[in-house]
Structures are given as structure tokens and as C-alpha cells.
Amino acid sequence: MGSNNSQNDANVLHPHITPLATYIKVAGALFALTFLTVIAHQFNAQLGAFAAPIAFLIAMVKAGFVLLYFMHLKDDTNMNRLIFSTGFFFLIVLFLFSVVDIFTRVKEVSPL
């Protein structure tokens, strides 16, 4: 039937072995970024309009670490990266359509 040669089979799971030191460094970076988020919140009034973009930037970096190291996208194939990023693309499309819908509504005047 089939050969036992699993070296060239694309359907066989090949585990990615990441050293424990890498996980500890990434966890330390996540803790540091969480601490930075708390500090940024303390200066919320001073940051003004930049408070939300800074918080989102920190959150994006943290999400990137989680995606790359804990979900192993760093060691995965480009096809899996493309499939994963397609979800984010359609999320952005959903947000854009929502924003366009809100800003293009006709204001109703109450007859009362």
C-alpha cells in the first residue's frame, strides 16, 4: 500500500522544538509589555489622543509574540501564514465597512 518513508510526506506532522530559554525570553517580553501598558495607562491624561494608538501598538506587539512563538507561526509554512493573515484581512474589511456605514448615514430629523 503506502510506503513507510515519512521523511518526504507533506501530511506528516513535524514538531518544532523550541528551547525553553526562548519561551522564557518571550514570556519576559510579554510581562514587560504588560507593565508598559500599565505605565501608559497611568499617563493617559498626558498622552491625550495618543493614548489609544500607543495601547493598540503595544497590544499588536504582544499579539505578534504570541502568534510567532506560542502558536509556532515563526516555524510554520508560508501557506499557514497566509491562511492565518487572511482572517485579519477580512476583519479589517468588516471594520472598514462598518465605519463607512456609520459615516454615510443620513441624519434623520424628528418631526416632533
TANOR-V945072 format. One record per backbone hydrogen bond with DSSP energy under -0.5 kcal/mol. CO is the residue of the C=O (numbers start at 1). NH is the residue of the N-H. Records with the same first field share a line. If there is no record, write none. Layout:
BEGIN
CO=NH  NH
END
This chain:
BEGIN
4=6
9=12
13=15
15=17
16=18
19=22  23
20=24
21=25
22=26
23=27
24=28
25=29
26=30
27=31
28=32
29=33
30=34
31=35
32=36
33=37
34=38
35=39
36=40
37=41
38=42
39=43
41=44
43=47
44=48
47=50
48=51
49=53
50=54
51=55
52=56
53=57
54=58
55=59
56=60
57=61
58=62
59=63
60=64
61=65
62=66
63=67
64=68
65=69  70
66=70  71
67=73
68=74
73=76
77=81
78=82
79=83
80=84
81=85
82=86
83=87
84=87  88
85=89
86=90
87=91
88=92
89=93
90=94
91=95
92=96
93=97
94=98
95=99
96=100
97=101
98=102
99=103
100=104
102=105
108=110
END
